[in-house]
Amino acid sequence: THHLLSLKLNETNYLSWRIQIVPFLRGQQLFGYVDGTIVCPLPTDVEAYNNWQQQDNNLMSILVGSLSTEVIPTVHWASTSKNIWDTLQEAYASHSNIRILSL
């Protein structure tokens, strides 16, 4: 299913990348991980915690796989898919908005 994400995020195409990836994540029922509505269960609920971790790691892989090589270092420190999502939004969303306003 990753082949559906043909556009790699670079430093100037955040809005186009977001238009591609948001419906994909929603269709896979994964968007809640990046917007914070699907929160990590407590480690005391071992099965739910492990399932969440596995799904979040799969999502991290999808997100990193949709980044160009120059963008990947931006998220090297991230430990969850939400960290990656928030970092990318903060780093690139405003640049894309400014670019649109200047067109």
SULKA-V914924 format. One record per residue. N is the residue number from 1. RES is the residue in one small letter. SS is DSSP state (a for helix, b for strand, c for the rest). PHI is phi in whole degrees, -180 to 180 (none if undefined). PSI is psi in radians with two decimals (none if undefined). Layout:
# SULKA-V914924
<<N RES SS PHI PSI> <N RES SS PHI PSI>>
This chain:
# SULKA-V914924
<<1 t c none -0.30> <2 h a -67 -0.40> <3 h a -64 -0.27> <4 l a -70 -0.34> <5 l c -96 1.36> <6 s c -81 -0.44> <7 l c -89 2.14> <8 k c -92 2.35> <9 l b -66 2.24> <10 n c -122 -2.91> <11 e c -76 -0.13> <12 t c -126 -0.07> <13 n c -117 0.54> <14 y a -54 -0.83> <15 l a -65 -0.71> <16 s a -64 -0.74> <17 w a -62 -0.77> <18 r a -65 -0.70> <19 i a -61 -0.54> <20 q a -78 -0.76> <21 i a -86 -0.55> <22 v a -61 -0.87> <23 p a -63 -0.60> <24 f a -62 -0.85> <25 l a -64 -0.70> <26 r a -64 -0.73> <27 g a -63 -0.53> <28 q c -91 0.07> <29 q c 58 0.74> <30 l c -115 -0.18> <31 f a -62 -0.54> <32 g a -61 -0.43> <33 y a -69 -0.70> <34 v a -85 -0.44> <35 d a -93 -0.04> <36 g c 90 0.05> <37 t c -83 -0.37> <38 i c -104 1.69> <39 v c -92 2.72> <40 c c -68 2.21> <41 p c -66 2.85> <42 l c -66 2.52> <43 p c -60 -0.31> <44 t c -68 -0.45> <45 d c -91 1.42> <46 v a -57 -0.82> <47 e a -66 -0.83> <48 a a -64 -0.71> <49 y a -62 -0.84> <50 n a -64 -0.70> <51 n a -63 -0.75> <52 w a -63 -0.80> <53 q a -59 -0.77> <54 q a -62 -0.82> <55 q a -64 -0.72> <56 d a -66 -0.67> <57 n a -66 -0.68> <58 n a -61 -0.73> <59 l a -67 -0.69> <60 m a -58 -0.72> <61 s a -63 -0.74> <62 i a -61 -0.82> <63 l a -63 -0.86> <64 v a -63 -0.63> <65 g a -66 -0.30> <66 s c -97 0.18> <67 l b -105 2.56> <68 s c -76 2.83> <69 t a -62 -0.51> <70 e a -76 -0.33> <71 v a -90 -0.51> <72 i a -52 -0.76> <73 p a -58 -0.40> <74 t a -60 -0.50> <75 v a -117 0.26> <76 h c -55 -0.62> <77 w c -80 -0.26> <78 a c -64 2.41> <79 s c -111 -0.14> <80 t c -140 2.86> <81 s a -64 -0.59> <82 k a -65 -0.69> <83 n a -57 -0.81> <84 i a -61 -0.87> <85 w a -58 -0.88> <86 d a -63 -0.71> <87 t a -64 -0.79> <88 l a -65 -0.73> <89 q a -62 -0.80> <90 e a -66 -0.68> <91 a a -76 -0.61> <92 y a -121 -0.36> <93 a a -63 -0.77> <94 s a -67 -0.61> <95 h a -63 -0.73> <96 s a -66 -0.71> <97 n a -65 -0.72> <98 i a -64 -0.73> <99 r a -61 -0.75> <100 i a -64 -0.74> <101 l a -65 -0.48> <102 s a -88 -0.11> <103 l c -77 none>>
